[in-house]
Amino acid sequence: MHIIVSPTFREINPEFRGAYLIATVKNYEHNPALWQYIEEFSTSYRERYTTDSIKEIEAIQATRTAYKRSGKDPSRYRPSSESLCRRLLKGQALYQVNTLVDLINVVSIASGHSIGGFDLQKIAGDTLTLDIGIEGEAYEGIGRGSLNIAGLPVYRDAQGGIGTPTSDHERTKIDLTTSSILTIINAYNGAGLEESIAFMKELLEKYAQATAITIIYF
């Protein structure tokens, strides 16, 4: 897999750094050990942050700034990392989807970074391009239906968009048949990337028996 950053995206987001991880994994509908960890993590997170203080988290601020630079309202099309943080701090439990999605959500909350998670075998071709969404571009967000991605950062494969910070696409989503995963961590201010990818690797190895792990920075 190769990722190309378009000149348009790079001009708008000069501080951006990304990293992706590819691995062979096992997915589960529910992982009790992971959810015990998530419950402990949630309690600790609520002790440290409020819905007001998360606005000060640099990674969340940087993602919101990236939206504004390309003409998107980050309060209307909220980045998923911020939405997850807000949900947790409102006292609501995190969504339980499957082991891979659940642990990606934990890394996203812990880091504040936008993270894409994809079934590698569903991606068309071996190259992704990171660019800015355009008016009229068809995109079906997971559980959201048709999503207007004009002005949003978007990863495209040979068939079209598969990932934005607001929602990934239905076509390449992770499900219980997923055995090969691609996760992409997006650091719009360039900071904290190494720590986040290391945390992702740790959780995948511990809870999804990840092997054949490859990590690439771009």
N, CA and C atoms as a LAMMPS dump frame, in Angstrom:
ITEM: TIMESTEP
0
ITEM: NUMBER OF ATOMS
654
ITEM: BOX BOUNDS ff ff ff
-5.0000000000000000e+02 5.0000000000000000e+02
-5.0000000000000000e+02 5.0000000000000000e+02
-5.0000000000000000e+02 5.0000000000000000e+02
ITEM: ATOMS id mol type element x y z
1 1 1 N 0.841 -1.196 0
2 1 2 C 0 0 0
3 1 3 C 0.874 1.242 0
4 2 1 N 0.503 2.214 -0.84
5 2 2 C 1.202 3.488 -0.911
6 2 3 C 0.194 4.609 -0.664
7 3 1 N 0.63 5.662 0.01
8 3 2 C -0.219 6.828 0.216
9 3 3 C 0.461 8.054 -0.376
10 4 1 N -0.288 8.754 -1.219
11 4 2 C 0.188 9.971 -1.867
12 4 3 C -0.583 11.145 -1.281
13 5 1 N 0.135 12.184 -0.859
14 5 2 C -0.503 13.406 -0.36
15 5 3 C -0.532 14.412 -1.506
16 6 1 N -1.729 14.869 -1.872
17 6 2 C -1.856 15.777 -3.005
18 6 3 C -1.235 17.144 -2.681
19 7 1 N -0.736 17.857 -3.701
20 7 2 C -0.201 19.211 -3.477
21 7 3 C -1.241 20.145 -2.868
22 8 1 N -2.5 19.995 -3.267
23 8 2 C -3.562 20.847 -2.715
24 8 3 C -3.696 20.646 -1.215
25 9 1 N -3.722 19.377 -0.793
26 9 2 C -3.848 19.088 0.629
27 9 3 C -2.636 19.603 1.389
28 10 1 N -1.447 19.374 0.848
29 10 2 C -0.217 19.757 1.534
30 10 3 C -0.114 21.277 1.678
31 11 1 N -0.583 21.997 0.674
32 11 2 C -0.54 23.461 0.748
33 11 3 C -1.445 23.982 1.859
34 12 1 N -2.614 23.356 2.007
35 12 2 C -3.566 23.778 3.029
36 12 3 C -3.12 23.34 4.418
37 13 1 N -2.45 22.188 4.5
38 13 2 C -2.072 21.594 5.787
39 13 3 C -0.573 21.295 5.819
40 14 1 N 0.266 22.32 5.864
41 14 2 C 1.705 22.12 5.76
42 14 3 C 2.325 21.358 6.936
43 15 1 N 1.677 21.372 8.1
44 15 2 C 2.233 20.692 9.271
45 15 3 C 1.799 19.229 9.365
46 16 1 N 0.944 18.796 8.471
47 16 2 C 0.389 17.446 8.552
48 16 3 C 1.467 16.365 8.471
49 17 1 N 1.321 15.357 9.326
50 17 2 C 2.099 14.121 9.243
51 17 3 C 1.14 12.951 9.433
52 18 1 N 1.405 11.857 8.747
53 18 2 C 0.561 10.685 8.879
54 18 3 C 1.378 9.424 9.053
55 19 1 N 0.714 8.382 9.534
56 19 2 C 1.333 7.059 9.635
57 19 3 C 0.262 6.016 9.416
58 20 1 N 0.631 4.932 8.748
59 20 2 C -0.346 3.855 8.601
60 20 3 C 0.257 2.533 9.047
61 21 1 N -0.635 1.682 9.513
62 21 2 C -0.269 0.352 10.011
63 21 3 C -1.096 -0.679 9.27
64 22 1 N -0.431 -1.694 8.764
65 22 2 C -1.086 -2.83 8.121
66 22 3 C -0.773 -4.081 8.935
67 23 1 N -1.768 -4.926 9.157
68 23 2 C -1.534 -6.134 9.942
69 23 3 C -2.553 -7.208 9.595
70 24 1 N -2.158 -8.438 9.844
71 24 2 C -3.072 -9.568 9.83
72 24 3 C -3.657 -9.69 11.228
73 25 1 N -4.987 -9.795 11.311
74 25 2 C -5.654 -9.707 12.609
75 25 3 C -6.778 -10.738 12.733
76 26 1 N -7.267 -10.871 13.957
77 26 2 C -8.482 -11.627 14.229
78 26 3 C -9.479 -10.668 14.864
79 27 1 N -10.694 -10.692 14.362
80 27 2 C -11.718 -9.803 14.877
81 27 3 C -12.766 -10.591 15.643
82 28 1 N -13.384 -9.934 16.606
83 28 2 C -14.381 -10.58 17.455
84 28 3 C -15.567 -9.645 17.633
85 29 1 N -16.74 -10.25 17.826
86 29 2 C -17.929 -9.437 18.071
87 29 3 C -17.801 -8.703 19.401
88 30 1 N -17.261 -9.393 20.402
89 30 2 C -17.079 -8.783 21.717
90 30 3 C -15.85 -9.392 22.37
91 31 1 N -15.016 -8.535 22.941
92 31 2 C -13.804 -8.983 23.62
93 31 3 C -13.886 -8.519 25.072
94 32 1 N -14.214 -9.412 26.016
95 32 2 C -14.39 -8.992 27.415
96 32 3 C -13.157 -8.306 28.006
97 33 1 N -11.976 -8.801 27.679
98 33 2 C -10.756 -8.197 28.223
99 33 3 C -10.583 -6.767 27.717
100 34 1 N -10.857 -6.558 26.43
101 34 2 C -10.76 -5.203 25.878
102 34 3 C -11.767 -4.292 26.549
103 35 1 N -12.988 -4.777 26.756
104 35 2 C -14.005 -3.9 27.331
105 35 3 C -13.771 -3.609 28.801
106 36 1 N -13.11 -4.494 29.506
107 36 2 C -12.69 -4.167 30.865
108 36 3 C -11.68 -3.019 30.826
109 37 1 N -10.753 -3.104 29.865
110 37 2 C -9.779 -2.018 29.694
111 37 3 C -10.484 -0.718 29.31
112 38 1 N -11.449 -0.788 28.391
113 38 2 C -12.165 0.411 27.948
114 38 3 C -12.904 1.068 29.108
115 39 1 N -13.508 0.275 29.974
116 39 2 C -14.227 0.829 31.122
117 39 3 C -13.271 1.548 32.072
118 40 1 N -12.098 0.949 32.3
119 40 2 C -11.097 1.593 33.158
120 40 3 C -10.566 2.865 32.502
121 41 1 N -10.321 2.783 31.209
122 41 2 C -9.858 3.949 30.455
123 41 3 C -10.893 5.068 30.515
124 42 1 N -12.176 4.732 30.344
125 42 2 C -13.247 5.728 30.341
126 42 3 C -13.333 6.458 31.671
127 43 1 N -13.221 5.717 32.76
128 43 2 C -13.261 6.33 34.09
129 43 3 C -12.113 7.316 34.268
130 44 1 N -10.927 6.904 33.874
131 44 2 C -9.749 7.769 33.992
132 44 3 C -9.883 9.013 33.111
133 45 1 N -10.404 8.834 31.9
134 45 2 C -10.543 9.952 30.966
135 45 3 C -11.514 10.983 31.51
136 46 1 N -12.62 10.534 32.093
137 46 2 C -13.619 11.465 32.638
138 46 3 C -13.079 12.249 33.836
139 47 1 N -12.094 11.678 34.524
140 47 2 C -11.489 12.381 35.654
141 47 3 C -10.545 13.488 35.196
142 48 1 N -10.055 13.382 33.961
143 48 2 C -9.051 14.327 33.468
144 48 3 C -9.624 15.436 32.589
145 49 1 N -10.765 15.174 31.932
146 49 2 C -11.27 16.133 30.952
147 49 3 C -12.754 16.435 31.165
148 50 1 N -13.175 17.571 30.606
149 50 2 C -14.595 17.931 30.52
150 50 3 C -14.891 18.239 29.063
151 51 1 N -16.16 18.433 28.74
152 51 2 C -16.522 18.761 27.355
153 51 3 C -15.955 20.113 26.941
154 52 1 N -15.653 20.978 27.911
155 52 2 C -15.013 22.259 27.591
156 52 3 C -13.504 22.097 27.422
157 53 1 N -12.871 21.313 28.283
158 53 2 C -11.415 21.234 28.254
159 53 3 C -10.875 20.449 27.056
160 54 1 N -11.693 19.576 26.444
161 54 2 C -11.168 18.839 25.289
162 54 3 C -10.9 19.759 24.105
163 55 1 N -11.499 20.958 24.14
164 55 2 C -11.226 21.918 23.073
165 55 3 C -9.754 22.335 23.07
166 56 1 N -9.091 22.141 24.212
167 56 2 C -7.697 22.538 24.343
168 56 3 C -6.728 21.432 23.917
169 57 1 N -7.236 20.243 23.628
170 57 2 C -6.361 19.151 23.18
171 57 3 C -5.825 19.505 21.805
172 58 1 N -4.505 19.534 21.677
173 58 2 C -3.874 20.051 20.455
174 58 3 C -4.308 19.302 19.205
175 59 1 N -4.391 17.971 19.287
176 59 2 C -4.738 17.185 18.095
177 59 3 C -6.152 17.505 17.617
178 60 1 N -7.079 17.691 18.549
179 60 2 C -8.452 18.044 18.182
180 60 3 C -8.5 19.445 17.604
181 61 1 N -7.791 20.386 18.224
182 61 2 C -7.717 21.746 17.695
183 61 3 C -7.171 21.755 16.272
184 62 1 N -6.124 20.966 16.044
185 62 2 C -5.48 20.949 14.729
186 62 3 C -6.407 20.388 13.655
187 63 1 N -7.189 19.365 14.004
188 63 2 C -8.131 18.793 13.037
189 63 3 C -9.234 19.795 12.71
190 64 1 N -9.73 20.478 13.726
191 64 2 C -10.751 21.511 13.494
192 64 3 C -10.207 22.63 12.609
193 65 1 N -8.957 23.018 12.836
194 65 2 C -8.331 24.052 12.007
195 65 3 C -8.221 23.603 10.555
196 66 1 N -7.896 22.314 10.355
197 66 2 C -7.811 21.78 8.991
198 66 3 C -9.153 21.877 8.28
199 67 1 N -10.244 21.619 9
200 67 2 C -11.576 21.765 8.415
201 67 3 C -11.814 23.21 7.976
202 68 1 N -11.514 24.137 8.873
203 68 2 C -11.771 25.552 8.589
204 68 3 C -10.957 26.038 7.396
205 69 1 N -9.715 25.576 7.292
206 69 2 C -8.852 26.01 6.195
207 69 3 C -9.409 25.615 4.831
208 70 1 N -10.112 24.493 4.784
209 70 2 C -10.647 24.027 3.5
210 70 3 C -12.128 24.338 3.346
211 71 1 N -12.674 25.131 4.274
212 71 2 C -14.037 25.629 4.119
213 71 3 C -15.128 24.798 4.743
214 72 1 N -14.781 23.917 5.709
215 72 2 C -15.783 23.072 6.36
216 72 3 C -15.997 23.529 7.801
217 73 1 N -17.231 23.514 8.263
218 73 2 C -17.558 23.905 9.625
219 73 3 C -17.352 22.705 10.547
220 74 1 N -16.338 22.736 11.439
221 74 2 C -16.054 21.576 12.293
222 74 3 C -17.096 21.348 13.381
223 75 1 N -17.982 22.293 13.592
224 75 2 C -19.057 22.087 14.567
225 75 3 C -20.241 21.377 13.924
226 76 1 N -20.419 21.581 12.62
227 76 2 C -21.501 20.903 11.907
228 76 3 C -21.069 19.518 11.435
229 77 1 N -19.839 19.427 10.926
230 77 2 C -19.282 18.147 10.488
231 77 3 C -18.147 17.789 11.451
232 78 1 N -18.525 17.395 12.658
233 78 2 C -17.553 17.227 13.73
234 78 3 C -16.61 16.055 13.445
235 79 1 N -15.299 16.236 13.642
236 79 2 C -14.375 15.104 13.51
237 79 3 C -14.767 13.971 14.459
238 80 1 N -14.634 12.737 14.012
239 80 2 C -15.09 11.598 14.808
240 80 3 C -14.355 11.496 16.137
241 81 1 N -13.055 11.876 16.17
242 81 2 C -12.31 11.817 17.424
243 81 3 C -12.956 12.718 18.475
244 82 1 N -13.332 13.92 18.063
245 82 2 C -13.988 14.845 18.984
246 82 3 C -15.364 14.332 19.393
247 83 1 N -16.105 13.769 18.455
248 83 2 C -17.43 13.221 18.771
249 83 3 C -17.338 12.109 19.807
250 84 1 N -16.338 11.239 19.666
251 84 2 C -16.148 10.152 20.623
252 84 3 C -15.8 10.698 22.004
253 85 1 N -14.906 11.685 22.05
254 85 2 C -14.531 12.293 23.324
255 85 3 C -15.745 12.915 24.003
256 86 1 N -16.538 13.645 23.239
257 86 2 C -17.713 14.3 23.797
258 86 3 C -18.721 13.274 24.312
259 87 1 N -18.896 12.2 23.573
260 87 2 C -19.831 11.155 24.004
261 87 3 C -19.407 10.595 25.36
262 88 1 N -18.133 10.302 25.483
263 88 2 C -17.615 9.727 26.724
264 88 3 C -17.791 10.699 27.891
265 89 1 N -17.521 11.975 27.652
266 89 2 C -17.569 12.963 28.721
267 89 3 C -18.993 13.373 29.094
268 90 1 N -19.944 13.029 28.254
269 90 2 C -21.354 13.238 28.598
270 90 3 C -21.908 12.094 29.432
271 91 1 N -21.047 11.117 29.749
272 91 2 C -21.46 9.992 30.576
273 91 3 C -22.032 8.83 29.807
274 92 1 N -21.967 8.903 28.488
275 92 2 C -22.486 7.811 27.669
276 92 3 C -21.391 6.775 27.426
277 93 1 N -21.804 5.527 27.307
278 93 2 C -20.846 4.462 27.015
279 93 3 C -20.41 4.554 25.559
280 94 1 N -19.195 4.122 25.284
281 94 2 C -18.746 4.06 23.895
282 94 3 C -19.541 3.015 23.139
283 95 1 N -19.665 3.221 21.836
284 95 2 C -20.326 2.228 20.997
285 95 3 C -19.528 0.929 21.045
286 96 1 N -20.243 -0.181 21.107
287 96 2 C -19.588 -1.482 20.97
288 96 3 C -19.909 -2.005 19.578
289 97 1 N -18.887 -2.062 18.708
290 97 2 C -19.085 -2.464 17.319
291 97 3 C -18.466 -3.835 17.088
292 98 1 N -17.171 -3.896 17.142
293 98 2 C -16.409 -5.145 17.132
294 98 3 C -15.025 -4.795 17.662
295 99 1 N -14.22 -5.81 17.917
296 99 2 C -12.949 -5.574 18.609
297 99 3 C -12.062 -4.568 17.885
298 100 1 N -11.912 -4.699 16.581
299 100 2 C -11.025 -3.81 15.838
300 100 3 C -11.511 -2.366 15.874
301 101 1 N -12.775 -2.162 15.624
302 101 2 C -13.326 -0.804 15.652
303 101 3 C -13.263 -0.231 17.07
304 102 1 N -13.566 -1.058 18.06
305 102 2 C -13.575 -0.589 19.441
306 102 3 C -12.196 -0.108 19.878
307 103 1 N -11.161 -0.854 19.531
308 103 2 C -9.823 -0.433 19.98
309 103 3 C -9.302 0.766 19.187
310 104 1 N -9.692 0.867 17.92
311 104 2 C -9.343 2.068 17.154
312 104 3 C -9.974 3.301 17.803
313 105 1 N -11.21 3.17 18.27
314 105 2 C -11.876 4.281 18.939
315 105 3 C -11.132 4.707 20.198
316 106 1 N -10.607 3.736 20.939
317 106 2 C -9.847 4.059 22.149
318 106 3 C -8.606 4.871 21.801
319 107 1 N -7.88 4.451 20.766
320 107 2 C -6.67 5.179 20.366
321 107 3 C -7.029 6.59 19.909
322 108 1 N -8.135 6.725 19.207
323 108 2 C -8.567 8.034 18.731
324 108 3 C -8.885 8.962 19.9
325 109 1 N -9.562 8.458 20.909
326 109 2 C -9.889 9.271 22.08
327 109 3 C -8.623 9.625 22.848
328 110 1 N -7.769 8.644 23.075
329 110 2 C -6.56 8.86 23.867
330 110 3 C -5.629 9.873 23.219
331 111 1 N -5.566 9.866 21.893
332 111 2 C -4.635 10.726 21.172
333 111 3 C -5.253 12.03 20.695
334 112 1 N -6.569 12.019 20.463
335 112 2 C -7.243 13.161 19.846
336 112 3 C -7.102 13.194 18.337
337 113 1 N -6.336 12.256 17.772
338 113 2 C -6.112 12.226 16.335
339 113 3 C -7.287 11.595 15.589
340 114 1 N -7.499 12.047 14.374
341 114 2 C -8.401 11.376 13.449
342 114 3 C -7.742 10.076 12.995
343 115 1 N -8.476 8.978 13.078
344 115 2 C -7.925 7.674 12.702
345 115 3 C -8.896 6.969 11.755
346 116 1 N -8.385 6.528 10.627
347 116 2 C -9.176 5.73 9.695
348 116 3 C -8.903 4.252 9.925
349 117 1 N -9.95 3.453 9.843
350 117 2 C -9.796 2 9.975
351 117 3 C -10.504 1.31 8.823
352 118 1 N -9.772 0.475 8.068
353 118 2 C -10.311 -0.108 6.84
354 118 3 C -9.982 -1.595 6.741
355 119 1 N -10.879 -2.328 6.094
356 119 2 C -10.595 -3.708 5.701
357 119 3 C -9.698 -3.632 4.473
358 120 1 N -8.46 -4.054 4.629
359 120 2 C -7.472 -3.898 3.56
360 120 3 C -7.915 -4.589 2.277
361 121 1 N -8.594 -5.722 2.393
362 121 2 C -8.982 -6.492 1.212
363 121 3 C -10.126 -5.845 0.44
364 122 1 N -10.784 -4.862 1.021
365 122 2 C -11.875 -4.167 0.337
366 122 3 C -11.415 -2.908 -0.397
367 123 1 N -10.145 -2.538 -0.22
368 123 2 C -9.624 -1.336 -0.87
369 123 3 C -9.278 -1.643 -2.325
370 124 1 N -9.706 -0.77 -3.232
371 124 2 C -9.455 -0.958 -4.663
372 124 3 C -8.083 -0.407 -5.02
373 125 1 N -7.197 -1.285 -5.495
374 125 2 C -5.863 -0.872 -5.881
375 125 3 C -4.903 -0.879 -4.703
376 126 1 N -3.678 -0.429 -4.963
377 126 2 C -2.661 -0.44 -3.92
378 126 3 C -2.153 0.96 -3.587
379 127 1 N -2.931 1.982 -3.971
380 127 2 C -2.54 3.359 -3.696
381 127 3 C -3.736 4.151 -3.178
382 128 1 N -3.498 4.932 -2.129
383 128 2 C -4.483 5.894 -1.64
384 128 3 C -3.933 7.3 -1.843
385 129 1 N -4.828 8.211 -2.182
386 129 2 C -4.444 9.618 -2.317
387 129 3 C -5.196 10.431 -1.278
388 130 1 N -4.458 11.227 -0.503
389 130 2 C -5.066 12.122 0.474
390 130 3 C -5.259 13.484 -0.177
391 131 1 N -6.514 13.93 -0.222
392 131 2 C -6.848 15.16 -0.938
393 131 3 C -7.975 15.867 -0.196
394 132 1 N -8.63 16.808 -0.844
395 132 2 C -9.771 17.539 -0.296
396 132 3 C -11.01 17.179 -1.103
397 133 1 N -12.105 16.879 -0.402
398 133 2 C -13.35 16.526 -1.071
399 133 3 C -13.893 17.667 -1.91
400 134 1 N -14.615 17.311 -2.979
401 134 2 C -15.16 18.302 -3.901
402 134 3 C -16.688 18.248 -3.905
403 135 1 N -17.298 19.306 -4.382
404 135 2 C -18.76 19.375 -4.439
405 135 3 C -19.309 18.251 -5.315
406 136 1 N -20.361 17.594 -4.823
407 136 2 C -21.042 16.557 -5.582
408 136 3 C -20.365 15.196 -5.526
409 137 1 N -19.281 15.069 -4.773
410 137 2 C -18.571 13.795 -4.695
411 137 3 C -19.402 12.796 -3.879
412 138 1 N -19.716 11.653 -4.478
413 138 2 C -20.543 10.653 -3.801
414 138 3 C -19.77 10.019 -2.656
415 139 1 N -20.436 9.898 -1.498
416 139 2 C -19.771 9.318 -0.339
417 139 3 C -20.829 8.838 0.647
418 140 1 N -20.734 7.566 1.048
419 140 2 C -21.686 6.986 2.001
420 140 3 C -20.962 6.707 3.312
421 141 1 N -21.193 7.561 4.289
422 141 2 C -20.556 7.384 5.594
423 141 3 C -21.141 6.199 6.337
424 142 1 N -20.34 5.572 7.172
425 142 2 C -20.794 4.406 7.932
426 142 3 C -21.904 4.823 8.897
427 143 1 N -23.093 4.257 8.686
428 143 2 C -24.23 4.565 9.537
429 143 3 C -24.776 5.969 9.372
430 144 1 N -24.314 6.709 8.364
431 144 2 C -24.72 8.106 8.192
432 144 3 C -25.416 8.361 6.861
433 145 1 N -25.39 7.395 5.953
434 145 2 C -25.951 7.618 4.633
435 145 3 C -25.075 8.552 3.821
436 146 1 N -25.688 9.242 2.863
437 146 2 C -24.945 10.15 1.995
438 146 3 C -24.375 11.314 2.804
439 147 1 N -23.078 11.564 2.616
440 147 2 C -22.38 12.604 3.376
441 147 3 C -21.734 13.592 2.424
442 148 1 N -21.955 14.871 2.673
443 148 2 C -21.337 15.926 1.871
444 148 3 C -19.892 16.107 2.33
445 149 1 N -18.932 15.605 1.547
446 149 2 C -17.529 15.669 1.964
447 149 3 C -16.763 16.817 1.289
448 150 1 N -17.464 17.706 0.597
449 150 2 C -16.79 18.872 0.005
450 150 3 C -16.084 19.652 1.109
451 151 1 N -14.786 19.89 0.94
452 151 2 C -14.015 20.612 1.939
453 151 3 C -13.441 19.753 3.046
454 152 1 N -13.764 18.466 3.066
455 152 2 C -13.2 17.562 4.063
456 152 3 C -11.936 16.895 3.523
457 153 1 N -10.937 16.661 4.372
458 153 2 C -9.844 15.784 3.963
459 153 3 C -10.412 14.414 3.61
460 154 1 N -9.93 13.805 2.533
461 154 2 C -10.474 12.512 2.107
462 154 3 C -9.371 11.639 1.52
463 155 1 N -9.382 10.376 1.9
464 155 2 C -8.538 9.366 1.262
465 155 3 C -9.347 8.699 0.167
466 156 1 N -8.768 8.618 -1.038
467 156 2 C -9.444 7.973 -2.156
468 156 3 C -8.628 6.79 -2.651
469 157 1 N -9.328 5.679 -2.952
470 157 2 C -8.691 4.558 -3.641
471 157 3 C -9.087 4.622 -5.109
472 158 1 N -8.912 3.539 -5.86
473 158 2 C -9.176 3.543 -7.292
474 158 3 C -10.662 3.726 -7.623
475 159 1 N -11.549 3.538 -6.641
476 159 2 C -12.98 3.677 -6.892
477 159 3 C -13.591 4.945 -6.301
478 160 1 N -12.848 5.64 -5.454
479 160 2 C -13.39 6.852 -4.853
480 160 3 C -13.011 6.976 -3.388
481 161 1 N -13.69 7.895 -2.699
482 161 2 C -13.374 8.17 -1.307
483 161 3 C -13.666 7.003 -0.387
484 162 1 N -12.755 6.781 0.587
485 162 2 C -12.994 5.71 1.57
486 162 3 C -12.87 6.212 3.004
487 163 1 N -12.276 7.395 3.214
488 163 2 C -12.094 7.835 4.586
489 163 3 C -12.008 9.336 4.728
490 164 1 N -12.735 9.881 5.715
491 164 2 C -12.623 11.283 6.113
492 164 3 C -12.546 11.315 7.639
493 165 1 N -12.108 12.434 8.229
494 165 2 C -12.09 12.509 9.692
495 165 3 C -13.471 12.462 10.335
496 166 1 N -14.515 12.758 9.568
497 166 2 C -15.87 12.696 10.107
498 166 3 C -16.436 11.285 10.075
499 167 1 N -16.191 10.548 9.004
500 167 2 C -16.698 9.179 8.893
501 167 3 C -15.961 8.437 7.784
502 168 1 N -15.682 7.154 8.021
503 168 2 C -15.176 6.305 6.952
504 168 3 C -16.34 5.827 6.088
505 169 1 N -16.017 5.188 4.956
506 169 2 C -17.026 4.799 3.974
507 169 3 C -17.529 3.376 4.23
508 170 1 N -18.791 3.165 3.929
509 170 2 C -19.403 1.845 4.084
510 170 3 C -18.664 0.767 3.287
511 171 1 N -18.169 1.143 2.105
512 171 2 C -17.595 0.148 1.191
513 171 3 C -16.391 -0.587 1.775
514 172 1 N -15.584 0.097 2.565
515 172 2 C -14.334 -0.498 3.05
516 172 3 C -14.332 -0.685 4.571
517 173 1 N -15.521 -0.694 5.165
518 173 2 C -15.58 -0.752 6.626
519 173 3 C -15.132 -2.114 7.161
520 174 1 N -14.682 -2.093 8.39
521 174 2 C -14.26 -3.295 9.109
522 174 3 C -15.494 -4.029 9.617
523 175 1 N -15.523 -5.355 9.418
524 175 2 C -16.587 -6.165 9.983
525 175 3 C -15.989 -7.463 10.523
526 176 1 N -16.831 -8.41 10.9
527 176 2 C -16.338 -9.623 11.546
528 176 3 C -15.591 -10.548 10.593
529 177 1 N -15.664 -10.29 9.291
530 177 2 C -14.904 -11.097 8.33
531 177 3 C -13.511 -10.522 8.085
532 178 1 N -13.227 -9.34 8.616
533 178 2 C -11.955 -8.674 8.355
534 178 3 C -10.78 -9.459 8.944
535 179 1 N -9.808 -9.752 8.103
536 179 2 C -8.604 -10.465 8.562
537 179 3 C -7.326 -9.677 8.283
538 180 1 N -7.431 -8.632 7.47
539 180 2 C -6.296 -7.744 7.195
540 180 3 C -6.778 -6.311 7.38
541 181 1 N -6.038 -5.548 8.164
542 181 2 C -6.502 -4.207 8.518
543 181 3 C -5.503 -3.149 8.076
544 182 1 N -6.045 -1.994 7.672
545 182 2 C -5.256 -0.793 7.433
546 182 3 C -5.79 0.281 8.371
547 183 1 N -4.933 0.815 9.218
548 183 2 C -5.313 1.954 10.051
549 183 3 C -4.396 3.119 9.715
550 184 1 N -4.983 4.306 9.638
551 184 2 C -4.224 5.513 9.306
552 184 3 C -4.432 6.536 10.413
553 185 1 N -3.324 7.007 10.988
554 185 2 C -3.386 8.043 12.017
555 185 3 C -2.981 9.366 11.383
556 186 1 N -3.825 10.369 11.57
557 186 2 C -3.636 11.676 10.946
558 186 3 C -3.316 12.725 11.998
559 187 1 N -2.091 13.248 11.965
560 187 2 C -1.66 14.264 12.92
561 187 3 C -1.593 15.6 12.186
562 188 1 N -2.638 16.401 12.305
563 188 2 C -2.706 17.646 11.533
564 188 3 C -1.749 18.716 12.037
565 189 1 N -1.258 18.56 13.278
566 189 2 C -0.228 19.473 13.762
567 189 3 C 1.147 18.8 13.777
568 190 1 N 1.205 17.558 13.303
569 190 2 C 2.464 16.839 13.205
570 190 3 C 2.961 16.224 14.489
571 191 1 N 2.237 16.396 15.609
572 191 2 C 2.733 15.962 16.917
573 191 3 C 2.054 14.677 17.39
574 192 1 N 2.788 13.91 18.204
575 192 2 C 2.219 12.742 18.879
576 192 3 C 2.01 11.525 18.015
577 193 1 N 2.546 11.541 16.815
578 193 2 C 2.274 10.448 15.876
579 193 3 C 2.926 9.143 16.312
580 194 1 N 4.179 9.198 16.709
581 194 2 C 4.903 7.982 17.093
582 194 3 C 4.244 7.297 18.29
583 195 1 N 3.842 8.098 19.277
584 195 2 C 3.197 7.528 20.46
585 195 3 C 1.86 6.879 20.106
586 196 1 N 1.123 7.511 19.215
587 196 2 C -0.198 6.992 18.837
588 196 3 C -0.095 5.689 18.06
589 197 1 N 0.856 5.617 17.13
590 197 2 C 0.981 4.397 16.337
591 197 3 C 1.505 3.252 17.204
592 198 1 N 2.358 3.571 18.195
593 198 2 C 2.845 2.545 19.114
594 198 3 C 1.707 2.008 19.979
595 199 1 N 0.812 2.898 20.41
596 199 2 C -0.344 2.489 21.2
597 199 3 C -1.277 1.611 20.37
598 200 1 N -1.487 2.001 19.123
599 200 2 C -2.307 1.188 18.219
600 200 3 C -1.721 -0.214 18.064
601 201 1 N -0.438 -0.301 17.829
602 201 2 C 0.235 -1.589 17.669
603 201 3 C 0.071 -2.44 18.925
604 202 1 N 0.243 -1.822 20.077
605 202 2 C 0.116 -2.538 21.348
606 202 3 C -1.274 -3.15 21.514
607 203 1 N -2.319 -2.351 21.248
608 203 2 C -3.681 -2.855 21.417
609 203 3 C -4.021 -3.934 20.389
610 204 1 N -3.567 -3.754 19.145
611 204 2 C -3.835 -4.762 18.117
612 204 3 C -3.169 -6.087 18.46
613 205 1 N -1.955 -6.036 18.963
614 205 2 C -1.26 -7.271 19.336
615 205 3 C -1.932 -7.946 20.527
616 206 1 N -2.375 -7.151 21.485
617 206 2 C -2.935 -7.701 22.716
618 206 3 C -4.349 -8.234 22.538
619 207 1 N -5.169 -7.525 21.777
620 207 2 C -6.592 -7.873 21.718
621 207 3 C -7.047 -8.428 20.37
622 208 1 N -6.227 -8.303 19.322
623 208 2 C -6.623 -8.807 17.994
624 208 3 C -5.559 -9.716 17.396
625 209 1 N -4.619 -10.186 18.216
626 209 2 C -3.57 -11.129 17.801
627 209 3 C -2.888 -10.701 16.504
628 210 1 N -2.596 -9.416 16.402
629 210 2 C -2.005 -8.87 15.165
630 210 3 C -0.615 -9.443 14.905
631 211 1 N -0.394 -9.817 13.648
632 211 2 C 0.917 -10.286 13.191
633 211 3 C 1.22 -9.62 11.849
634 212 1 N 2.432 -9.871 11.347
635 212 2 C 2.86 -9.313 10.044
636 212 3 C 2.604 -7.805 9.998
637 213 1 N 3.005 -7.117 11.062
638 213 2 C 2.728 -5.691 11.192
639 213 3 C 3.74 -4.865 10.396
640 214 1 N 3.206 -3.925 9.616
641 214 2 C 4.027 -2.968 8.884
642 214 3 C 3.573 -1.567 9.257
643 215 1 N 4.535 -0.688 9.576
644 215 2 C 4.223 0.692 9.9
645 215 3 C 5.016 1.617 8.981
646 216 1 N 4.319 2.539 8.358
647 216 2 C 4.94 3.489 7.433
648 216 3 C 4.511 4.914 7.802
649 217 1 N 5.48 5.83 7.831
650 217 2 C 5.189 7.252 8.048
651 217 3 C 5.197 7.972 6.707
652 218 1 N 4.338 8.97 6.574
653 218 2 C 4.29 9.723 5.321
654 218 3 C 3.986 11.184 5.566
